[in-house]
Amino acid sequence: MRRPESPLRSAPLPGSSSGKAATMNRLGKKANETLIEMALSADGEECNGPETISTAGSEIPSSSEQSGRKYNLFLKRRLRIDKRHQSKDSIFFRDGVRRIDFVLSYVDDLNKEWEKKLERRKEFESNLQKAGLELETEDKKESEDGKIFFVKIHAPWEVLITYAEVLNIKVPIRENDIPPMVENPLDCVLFPLRLPEKVMHPEPDYFTAPFSKDKQELYLINDESTFFSPSMRNRIVNYILTRCPYGTEEGKKKFGIKRLLNNGTYTAAYPLHDCQYWKKASDPNCDSERYTLYMEWARFLRFYKEQPLVLIRKYYGEKIGIYFAWLGFYTEMLFLAAVVGLICFLYGLFTMDENMSSKEICDPTIGGEIIMCPLCDRDCEYWRLNTTCESSQYSHLFDNVATLFFAIFMGIWVTLFLEFWKRRQARLKYEWDLVDFEEEQQQLQLRPEYEAKCTQKKKNPVTQEMEPYLPLTSQAVRFCISGATVLFWVSLIIASMIAVIVYRLAVYAAFASLMENTQTLQPISGLLTPQLATSVTASCLNFVIIMILNFFYERIAIWITDMEIPRTHMEYENRLTMKMFLFQFVNYYSSCFYVAFFKGKFVGYPGAYTYMFNRWRNEECDPAGCLIELTTQLTIVMAGKQIWGNIQEAIVPWICNWWGRRKARNNPENLYSRWEQDHDLQTFGALGLFYEYLEMVIQFGFITLFVASFPLAPLLALMNNILEIRVDSWKLTTQYRRPVAAKAHSIGVWQEILNGMAILSVVTNAFIVAFTSDMIPRLVYYYAYSENEDSPMSGYINNSLSVFLISDFPERNEPKENPENFVICRYRDYRYPPDHERKYLHTMQFWHILAAKLAFIIIMEHVVFIVKFFVAWMIPDVPADVKAKIKREKYLTQKILHEYELEKLKERLCQGDKRATEKEFIATEGRMELSRAM
């Protein structure tokens, strides 16, 4: 239940009665009136609301009256302590009653724009007071560094109820009487993973309804000071701040805290954390929810515990809550994929010694007698097949029968993940009062930047009000510039990938020569082949290029999205998401696509090799296939991204905060105030959550698009996500200022991106199994070309290598030396021998294998797609019990509202109100009967 009413709430607030009356009159206007209109209508009025209090102390002696600077500082702090009986770690105004809902900070620097900034602040704060907010200023002499002013903002009850109606905020009307779900029989097994009930459900569940000022008696208002949660309060204040005007410049009306932050008028704007994260607040009126989140959620030692999603939602808002719910659910589902992937890997490990292909390669009488053609022109020598013994054995870990099973399994797993997430999301929408919340509501809330930059106006067909709009011609020009910029950067990625390919081709000969002529490398020459050395170094180089391009493109993407001037916040996020994802998709996956689908596919044959730019000979795959190289590429890029991401997310903010607070560490608590502590933290930013989603979606692509080449990818992702949840929660709770609460009923456009990647993953994995692995050629040999019934796979290596007559080498390709006078060499292809009438043309086996590959792709895709769509059809998006609860809650809510209206009507009849006619009374009762029938 809600806490009992605090006796402190009845204390009179400072400020004259006339100012409060004026504020009440202004707030009594219609709910859909904008803040700008309210401020304009109040321009001629005198505002006598709570005054802005300055704590500049004339009591503090000047330095000229002291014998030294140290004594002056000591006396100054002593007086500050004496002046304040209340701890500065408090989240209340000096009266100890009014809660600080938001804080603005600024530095009074005496530069050429000082007077302009001062005028902006004066006008802005005056308009905030006209809108009903109450301000209290801390002078810079009270700050730890003696440079920063802090403006504390409090939203009184009248402001909260006005904007709660404007923002359609739902509030409790009655405690939920729907019986809880049937207990899970596995609860006793999962008990060690559970958190205490008071942490998981800090408040009772209520039926809710949108707030209306005219029906305040309907809601469970036990205490006005705690009726709206701190997250609701800071959301309301932020709504006012983003729309509050601060004057006219260059003939245009300027408004919004974001502009003031950009032009340096204010240095920061943020809501306060409710306490320090490592200890509870000393104030009994503070819930210390930050401390609870840190102790039960943000510490790594709690990695095996469930997440307190209700408390996360209450403290940070629904938008952050839904992210952690999705991340937790994704991690849970990864457990199944990780287990199956580990089993497939262990199958490859245990059957490594039974692999006939690697046995033949390692056999001195087979692989040792097969002379392979040089892998580069002129400088490379002939080499024996058994030098790749170790790499062929390790390739079996990932290139085996289990690969096919795992690729099909992951195609079904991704469907189960997406469908079960929809059900989980539907349950959260019900539990978090988001059933009636639609993103379309946000369409009525224009971005302040859009309102400021669009000077032309037209009538909105929905609201029938005049609002700014961007002309079609201007939109077209901006989209053309944006599209050209994105195309340029995607082309830059492709150019960088080509540069890495050229690096591969250029250094391969150097690696081959180095490993053959360097005695110290001979012990590892079997494991570290020239192909693998080239692949590893190229992968590392590619990762560095990826990080550099990411750094620049993130800023370019934000710039071009700002230039497009999206109409709403939702449009802004969707456009930025598509730009960033398109770039990241090409940036991270292009190298993997090259190794999987292009490397070794367009090599030609000895004497007729194909060349890039007519200079560099195309790369060949290892005799055991390209799959091990794809695995290497995937591992380096995926693991490198995760390690670098955790360094950026955890270590960098910690170092920045440590550096910023190093001088304040020795200050007593009553000198280092709550607003100063939060000011020294990092800013989470409006796009903070965007980068978290982007990181996880890119990871999702790695474990779905190329999972056939690396069954351990889900296990790596699972380990990373277990760490990621705690790193994200730790940094959000300890290293960042409290974000402004925001609503969201889903993960938004990311859901569509995940659906698209799920469909693409079926295609890519089918092609990897068919064209990158040796699965299909081995199966064709097994069933059609094997001549040994006792050991069907014996002879496969010899069958898969074609013969080339060394004397047919053109001068460009012929090695400089042939000390052993070899006559023939072998190469990986299916071509006729030099003594055949169709010399060096493809054999029928090549066409059989190609047909088998294409047939496999078609069959696998159709089978997996049929199963995917059947599973999606079988699993409803909304659970049946949630549907029933939604219907019952709507019915009970309507009944409560109708009963309330009927009671009010009866009161009016009893008081002799002529407007309350008998027909109106009958109509109200009839509506109640109709509601019951429905």
N, C-alpha and C positions, 0 to 999 in steps of 0.2 A: 504494500500500500504506500501511498505517498506519505512523506514525513509530515508531522503535525506543524501547524503554523508557528513560525518563529516569533517570539516576543519582540525581537528587534525590528520586525517589519512594521510595527505600529508607530515607530519613532517618526517624528515629522522630518521631511526632507528639506534641505535648505533651498532658498529661492522664494521670491515674493509670491503672494497669492495671485496678484494680477498677471504675473508671467505664466503661472500655471493655468489660469483661466484662459489666457490667450492661446496657450498650447492646446488645451482641451477643445477650444472652439475650432482651431485649425484641424485637429485630428478628428473632429466630429463630421468632417465632410465625407462625401461618398468614397467608398473604399477603392474604387478604380481611378481616383484622381492621382496623378503622378506627383512625385516629390518636387519636380521642377515647377509644376503649376502651384503647388502649395507654397513653395518658397517665393515665387513671383507674387502670389496674392498677399504674402505677408511682408513684402518689401517695405510697404509704407507704415507697418506697425512697429511699435516699440517693443523690443524683446526684453523682458525682465526675468527671464529664466535663470537657472543656476549660473552664477558667474564663473568665468575662467579664473581659477585661483593660481596665483604665482607664489612660489615659495622662496623667491629671492630674498635672502636674509640680510637685513641691515644690522641684525644682531651680531653677525660675524665680524670680528675686528679685521681691519685691513692689515695687509702685510707690513705697512710702515709702522704700525703700533706694536709689532712683535720683535723679539730679539732674533728670531730665525724662522726659516721656512718650515722646519719640522714642527716647531711649537705651534705655528699657525695652523698647520694641517691637523695636528692633534686636537687643538681647541675647536676647530671647525667641526670635526667629526663628533667630538664630545657634545657640542651644542646640538648637532643634528639628532643624536641619540636622545638627548634631554627633551627635544621638541616633539619627538614622536614616541608615544607610549605604545602604539601599535607597530607590530613587526612589518617591515617593508616587504616581507615575503607574502604578505596578504594579497588577495585578489579583489579587495574591496576598496572603495574610496576611503578617504580619511575618517569619515563618519562611521566606518565599519559596517554600514548597512547596504549601501548601493554597490552592486557588483560591477566590476570592470569587464565590460563586454568586448572592448576593442581598444587597441593602443596605437597611436600615431607617434612617430618620432621625427625630429628634424634637428639639423645643426645650423646654428645662426652664424654662417660664414659671411664675412664682410667682403664679398666680391662685387663685381659690377652689377650682378642681377639681384643683389641682396634686397633692395627696396621692392622690386617686382615680386619676389618670393614672399616677402613679408605681407604685401598687399593681398596676394593670393590666399595665404593662410588665414589672414584676418577675415576675408570675405567667405572663405570655405567654412571656417568654424562658426561664423555668424549664421550662415545658412543651415548648418547642422543644428544649431540651437533653435532656429526657427522651425525646423522639422521636428522638434520635441526632444532631441538628444541632450544629455547633460554632460558637461565637460569639466575636467579638472586637470590643470597643468602642473607638471613638476619642472621647476627651473633647472637650468643646466648645472648650477652649483650643487644641486642635490644628486646629480648623476655621478657615477664612479669616476669617469674621466674628466668631469667638469666641462663637457662640450655639448652634450646632447640634451635637448628638451624632450619631454614625454607628455603627450596629451592623452589622458585617459577618458574613455567614452562609456557612458552608462545609458541604456535604453530603459526608460521608465515603463510602467505598466501600460499607460495609454498608447505609447508608441508600439509596444509589442502586440497589443490586440489589434491595432489598426493594420499593421503590416502582416500579421498572421492571417488576417482575412484576405489581404491582397495576394499573398503567396499561397493561399489555400492550404495552410498547414493543418494537419489532422491532430486532434487532441482527444484525450479520454472522455468518454461519457458514461461508461459502466464497466465494471470488471467482467472479464470474459468468463462465461459460465459453460462454455463448450467443453465436454470431457476431453482430457489429454489423450494422445495416441496410445494404442495398446503397447505395453512394454515389449521391447525387443528381447527375445530369448538369449541373445548373445551379450546382453548388458553385463552379466556377471563376468564374462570373459574380458570384455572391454573396459571393465571398471578401472584398471590401472591407467587407462588413457584419459579418463574423465577428469574434469575440473570440478571444484566445489560448486554446489547449486547456486550459492549466492553470487558467484562469479559468472556463471553461465546465464543466470536469469536474475539480474539485480533488482528488477521490478516486476510486479504482477502484470499479467497480460490484460489488456483492456480492449473493449469495443471503442472505436474512434469515429469521429465525424469532423468534417472541415469546420474550422473555427468561424464563428459569427459573433460580432459585438452585440448584436441584438438578442442573443440567446445565451448569455453568460451563465445564467442559472442552470443551464442544461449540463454544463461540464463539471468535472470533478476538480474544482478549484479549491484545494485545501489551503494553499499558501501561494499568493501572487508572486512571491520572490523565487519560488522553485517550480511553478507550474510549467513554464517554458524551460526546457533543458538548456545548458550553456551552448550546445551546438546549434539549437534553434535560435538562440539569442544572437550569436555571432553571425549566423546566416542572415538574419533580419538587418542587423547593423551594416553588414557588408553590402546588402542590397541598397541601403540608403547611401552609403559612401560612394558606390559606383555611379550614382545618379545625381549626386548633389552638385549644383553649379558653383563656380567660383569666380565668375566674371566674364567679360567679353574682351577678346583679343583679336585684332585684325578683322573686326566686323563679325566674328563668329562667337557664338556662345560656347564657353568651355565648361566642362563638368567632368566629374569622376576622379576618384582617388588614384586610378591607374595613371592618368595623365600627370597628376601631381607627383607621383613617384618617378615617372620617366623624366620629368624636367627638373628633378632635384628639389622641388619645394618641400617634400617630405622624403625621408630616407627609408622608412619602413612603415608598414601597416599590418597588424596581426592581432588575433585573439590570444588570450593568455592560456598557458597550461594551468591546471588547477593546483599543482603543488610540484615540489621537486620529485624526480622519479625515484630517488633512492630512499625517501622517507615520507611519511604521511604529513599532511599539513597540520599545524598546531591549532588552526581555527576549526572549531567543531562544526561550523556551517559549511565547510568544504568537504566534498565527497572523497577526495584523494583518488580519483579514478585513474589518473596517470600512474600513480604508485602501484595500484592493483594490476594495471596492464603490464607494467614492467615486471612485477614479481611473478605473474601467472602466465605471461605470454611472450615477453620480449627477451627473456634470458635463454641462452642456447641450451642450458640443462633441461629446459622444458620442451625440447624438440619432439618428444614422443606424446605430448599432451594435445588434446583438441584445442581449437582456437575459441576464445570467448567472443563469438561474433556479435552477440547482442550488445555487449559492452563496447566493442569496437565501433559498432554502428551508433551507439549513443554518444560516444566521445568524439568520433571523427566524422560522423555522418554516413548516409547510405552509400555514397559513391565509393568511398574508401572501403566500407564494409563489404560491398559486393565484390570488390577486387580480391580481398583476402578470402572471401568465401569461394570464389572461382579458383584461386591459386591453391587453396587447401584441397578442394575437390579434385583438381587436376593432379595434385601430388598423390592423393589416395588412389586414383585410377592408374597412375603410373606404376604402382606397386605390382599390379597384375602383369602389366607389360614387361616390367623388369624381371619378374620371376620367370616368365616364359622365355624371354630373351636370354637369361642366364642358363636356363636348361638347354637351349639351342647351342649356346657357346660351349657348355660342358660336353654336349654330344660331339661337337667338332673336336674338342680336346681329347676325349676318350677314344675316338675313332681315328686319331691322327696316324697311328701306326698301321692302320688297316687301309690307308689310302693308297691304291695301286699306282696312281699317277706320280705321287711324290716318291714312292718306292722305286719306280723305274727311272725317275730323274736322278735319284741318289745312287742308284746301282752303278758301280764302276764299269760293269760290262755292257750297260745299256746307255745311261746318261753320260758315262765317262767316254764312250766311243762316238757319241754324236757330236760332230763339229758344227757349231752355229755360225751363221754369217755375221760379219761385223755390224755393230749397232750404230756406227757413224762412218762417214766417208774418210778414206785415206788414213787417218790417224789411228783408228780402232783396229784391233787385231781379231783374228778368229778365236773363238772361245768354246770351251766344252760345256755341255748342258748341265753336268753335275755341279758346276760352280754355283748354281741357283738352288741347291738342295734345301738349305734352311728356309729360304723364302717360300719355296713351294710347299714345305710342310706347314708353315704358319698360315699360308693362304687357305689351307683346308679348314682352319678354325672358323672361317666366315663363309667359305664357298663349299657348301655341302648340302645334302638333302634337306636338312633342317632350315636352310635359308628360304626355300620355297614355302615351307609350312609357316615360318615366321612372317613372311611377307603377306600371306593370305590372312593370318591371324591379326596383324596390325591393321589391315584394311577393315576388318570387322570391329576391332577394338576402338578405332577412332570414331566409328559410328555409335558404338555404345557410350563412349565418353560424351559425345555431343548430345545424344538423346537423353541420357541420365542427367546431364547438366541442365537441360531445359526443365526437367522435373524438379531438380533442386532449386533452380531459379524461381520457378512458380511457387514453391513452398516459401521461399524467402520473401517473395512479393506479398504473400498473404500475412506472414508473421511480422513484416516490417511496414504494414499499412501502405503498400505501394500498388495495390490491385487497381485502384482507380487513377493512379498516377500515370499519365501519358507524357511521352517526350514532347507531344504536340503542344502541351501547356507552355513549354519553353519557347515555342514559336512566337508567343505574344510578348516575350521579353527580349527586346532588341539589345544587341551589344552596344555599350556606350560608345565604342569607337565607330560603329556604324552610324549611330545617331549624330555623332559629331562631324563625320566626314561627308555625309550625304546631305546636301543643302536642299535638294528638291523634295517635294512631298506629294503624296497621293493617298486616296482613301483606302484603308484596309477593308477588304470585303467581309472579313470575319467580325472585326470590332466596330466597323463603320466609323473609324476615327482617322484623322489625317496623320500620316506618319512618313518619315523620310524613306526615300528609295534611291537605288543606284540605276541610272539609265542603262538601257540595253547595250548601247554602243560602247559605253564605258566598261561594262561587264565584259563584252567581247574582246576589247583591247587588252584588258587585264588578264583574261584567260589565255589569250594568245601568248602574251609575255610569260605567263606562268608555265604553260605547256612547253614553250621553247626552252625555258630554263631547266625543267625536269628532263626533257629529252637530251639536252646538252650534258647533264650530269650522268644520266644513264649511259650515254655514249662514252663519257670519260671512264666509267667503270669498265665497259667492254674494252676500251683501249688499254686500260691498265691490265686487264686479264690477258690480252694479246701480248703485252709486254712481258708478263710472267711466263707465258708459253714460249716466247722467244728466248727468255732466260733459260728455260728448261732445255731447249734445243741447243743453245750456245754452250752451256756448261756441261752437258752430258759427256761430250768427248773429253773434256778436261778431267771430269771425275773418273772416267774409264781409264785414261792414261795414268792418272795419279795412283789409282788403286792397283794397277798392274805393275807399276814401277817402284812403288814404295813398300819396302819390306815390313815396316812397322804396322801396316794396314792388312797384311796378309792373314793374321789370325781371325779378323772379323770380315774378311772379304766375302765369305760365304753368306753371312747374314746381311751385311751392308753392301748390297750390290750397287752398281752405278745408277740403276733405275731408282732404287729406293733412296739413295743419297740425293739424287736430283729431286725426287718427289718431296722429301722432307724439307730440304732447303727452300724449294719453291713454295711449299705450303706455309712456311714461316714468313717468307717474304710477302706472300699474298695476304696473310693475316695482318702484317704491319700496314700494308696499303689499305686494307679494309678499314682499320682503325683511323688512319689519317683522313680518308675520304668521308668517313662517318662524322668526324669532328667538324669538317667544313660544311657538309651537306645539311646537318641539323640546323645550322644557323641560316643557310640559304632557304631551307624549306619553311622555316618560321617567317622569314622576310617575305617570300612570295605569297604565303598564305595571308599575311597582314595586308599585302598589297591588293589582294583580291577583295578585301573588305567584306567578309562573310556577314550575313544578316544576324544570325543568332550564335550563341555559344556552341550549340550542337552542330551547326553547319561548319563552324570554325574547326572543331575537333575532328569531324568527319573528313574534311578536306585535308587537314594536316596529316591525319592518319593514313589516308590513301597515298599521299606523296611520300611520306616516310617509309611506309611499308613497301611500296614499289621499289624505292631506292635500296632499302635494306635487302629485299628479296634478291635483286640482281647482284648486289654487293657481296652478300654472304654465300649465295648458292651458285653463282656463275662458275667458280672454280670446280665445284663438285659436279656440276652438269658437264663440264669439259672432260674431266677424268672419266665420268660414267658413260658418256654417250659419244665422245669424239676421239679421245686418245686411243691410238692403235687401230682405229677403224678406217683410216684413209692413208695407209702407209705405202701402198703399192707392193712391189716385190723387188728383189735384187736385180739391178740392171735397169729398173724402171720405177725408182722411188718417186714419191710425190714430195714437193718442196713448198714451204711457206715463203711467199715473196721471192720464189725462185732462188732462195739462198740457203734456208735452213731445212734440213730433212725432218719430216714429221716423226714424232715419237712412236716407238713400238712398245707394246705391253710386255711384261714379263712372260716367259713361256707358260707360267702357271696362271696367267690371266691378269687383268687390271684391277680386280676387286680388292686386292690387298693395298693397292695404291689409293683407291677410293676410300678405304677404311682409314688409311693414314691421313689423308686430306681432311676427312670428316672429323677425326679425333683431334687433330691440331686446331682446326678452326673452332669447333664446338667447345673443347676444353679451354682453349685460349680465351674465347669470348666470355665464358663463365667466370674464369679467374680474374680477368680484367674488369668485368662487371662488378664483382664483389669488392675489388680494390677501390673502384670508383664510388661505390655506394656506401661502403663502411669506413674504410681507412681515411679517404680524403676528407669527408665531413668531420671525422674525429680530430684529425690534425688541424683543420681550420678552426674548429671550436676551441681546441686546446690552446692554440696560438692567440685567439681572440680573448680568452678568459684568463690568460696567465697572470695578468696584473691584479685581477679581482679575486684570486683564489684565497688570499689571506684576509680578505675583508670579512667582518662579522655579518651575520645574516640580516641584521637590521640596517645595514648600510648597502648591501648588494640586493636591490629590490627585485621582486618577481618580474616586473616589466624589463628591467635591465638584464636579468638572466636570460629571458626569452629573446631579447634583442640580440644577444651575443650568439644565438643559435643560427643555423643555416636556414634558408628559406626553401620550403618544399616546392612552391611555385604551382601555377595553374596547370603546367604540363608534367608535373612530377609523376602523376599516376599514368600518364600517357607513355612515358619511357618504361615504366614497370611492365605494362601490357606488351609493349613492343618487344622487350627482352624475352618475355615468356613465349610470345607467338613465334619469334624467330627460332627459339629452342624447339617449339612444337614442330616447326618445319624440319629441323634436323632429325627428329626421332620418327617422322612419318614419311618424308619424301625419299630418304636414303637409308631407311632402317634395314633393308635387305642386305646391305653391305656391312652393317655393324650391329649385330643383335644386342650388344652391350650398351648402345646409345640410351635406351630407356632407363637402364640402371644408373648411368652417369647423370641423366636428367633428374632421376629420383633423389640421388644424393645431393645434387645441387639445389633442388627445390626445398628439401628439408632445411638446408642451410639458408636458402633464400627467404623463406618465411620468417625465420628468426632474425636475419640481417635486416629485412625490410621493417619488421616490427621494432627492432632495437633502434634503428636510425630514426624512425618516425617518432618513437617515444622519447628518445634521449638526445638526439642530435639535431632535430629540426623544430622550428616553431610550429605551433599548433595550426594545421591547415584550416581554412574556412570550410565549414560543413556544406555539403552539396548533395542533392538528391539524384538518384539514378535507380531505375528498376531493372537494368540489365547491363551486360558488358558492352552494349552498343554495337557499333560497326565491326568490332572484333569478332563477333559471332559469325557474321557473313564471311569474314576473312578465313576463319577456322573451317567453315563449311567448304569454301573453295579449295583450301589446302588439303582437306580430307579427300576430295574427289581427285585432285591432281596426284596425291600420294599413291593411289591405286595404279595410275598410269606409269608413274616413274618407277615404282617397284617392279612392275611387270617388265618394263624395259631393262632394268638392272639385272633381273634374273635371266632374261633372254639374251641380252647383248653384252653385258659386262662380266657376268659369271660364266663359268664353263659348264653349267648345268645342262643346257640343251645339247651342246656337242657331245657330251658324255652319254646322255640318254640315247641320242641317235646312234652313236657307236655301239652302245650296249645292245640295242634291239635290232639293228640293221646291218652292222658291219663287223661285229665281233666274230672271230673264227675259233675261239677257245671256249668250249662249253663249260669246262671246269672253272675257268677264271675269265669271265666275259670281258673284264676291263683290262686285261693284260694286252699289251700292244697298242694301247690308246695313244701314248706319247709319240710313238713312231708314226702312227697313222695321222696324227694332227700336224706333223711337220712335213713340209714339202722339200724337194731336192732342187738345188741350183748348181749348175756347172760353173766353176770359178773362172774358167776361160771366157765365159760370156759377160764378165764384168766390164763395163765401159771404164775408160781411164779415170773418169771423175769419181767413181765409186770404189775402184779396186784398192785394197790396202797396200801400203808402201812395202810391207814385208810379209812373206809367207815362208818362214824358216823351215817348216815341216813339209812343205810342198803338198798341201792338201789339194785334192782334185775337185771335191764337191763340198758344199756346206748346206746346212738346213735352215729353214726359216718357218715361222708360224703362219701357215695358210693352207688352203686346200687347192693346189694347182698341179697340173700334169708335170711329170719329170721332163728333163731336157731331151730324152730320146723318144718322146711321144710325138705323134703327128700334130697334136694340139698343144704344143710346147708352151708351158707357163700360163695356160688358160685355166679357168676355174673348172674343177671336176664336178661330177654330178653330186658328190657328197656335199659340196659347198651349197648347192641349191637345195638339197634335202634339208640341210641344217637351217638354211635361211627360211624355208617354208615352215619348218618345225617351230622356229622362233616366232614367226608372225602368227602362226596358229595358237601357240602358247599365250601370246599377248592377248589375242582376241578372246580365247576361252577364259583366261584368268580374270580379265577385266569384266567380262559378262557375269561370271560366277560371283565375283566379289560385289559387283554393283547390285546384282539381284538380291544377294544376302543383305547388303547394306539397306536397300530400300524396303525389304521385307521387315528387317529389324526396326527401322524407323517407323514403319506403319504399325507394327505390333505394339510399340511403346508409346503410350499417350504422353503428350507434352505436359499435361497437368494431372497430377495424381487424383484419383477419385475422391479420397478423403478431403483433399484441399478444395476441390470443387464444391463438395457438400458444405464445408465450413464457410466458404465465401458466400454461398447462397444464404446460409443461416445468419451469418453476420449482417448481410445486407437487409434481410428481413427484420432482424431484431433492431438494427439501427433505424430503419424506417419506422418501425413500431414506436421506438422511444421518441423519435422526432415528432411523430403524429400525436402521440399522447401528450407531449409537451405543448404542442400547438392547441390541442383540445383543452388542456387545463388553462392556458392563457385566455382562450376564447370564453371559457366559463367564467373566469375572473372578470372579464370585460362585461359579460352579461349581468353578473351580479352587481357590478358597479354602475349599471345603467347606461353603458356605452351604446348609443343608438346605431353606431356603425356595425356593431356585432349583431347582425340580424340572425333570425332563426334559420334562414336558408343557408347562411354561412356555416352555422353550427352543424346542420344536417349534412352539408357537403363535406365537412371535415370528418365526421363520423363515417360517412360513406367511403372516403378515401382510406380510412383505417381498415374497413371491412375488405376493400379491394386489395389492400396490401397483404392482409391475412390470406385471402384466397390465392393470390399469386405465390 
